[in-house]
């Protein structure tokens, strides 16, 4: 049996994977059902949010500026041609009994 790096065997991993996929597939359906039951029939959409205050608008603009500055630094970074990659993938040798 194939042994995963964290000590979990393949069979248990596949069982968890299938269970997670089932939960993920059922989650959107249950969220829709909750949304339909929580809204009484005949009521319109929820009230609109209040417009942001002056302090909130100032903070949003500050964050936009910070993001633009960070992106500018990353984009302007000069990466020389032929430089080594950030990481290199190397497959590990199989441990355990030989085939």
GISULJO-V648724 format. One record per helix or strand. SS is the DSSP state (2 for helix, 1 for strand). FROM is the first residue (numbers start at 1). LEN is the number of residues. If there is no record, write none. Layout:
BEGIN
ss=SS from=FROM len=LEN
ss=SS from=FROM len=LEN
END
This chain:
BEGIN
ss=1 from=3 len=1
ss=1 from=9 len=1
ss=2 from=10 len=29
ss=2 from=54 len=23
END
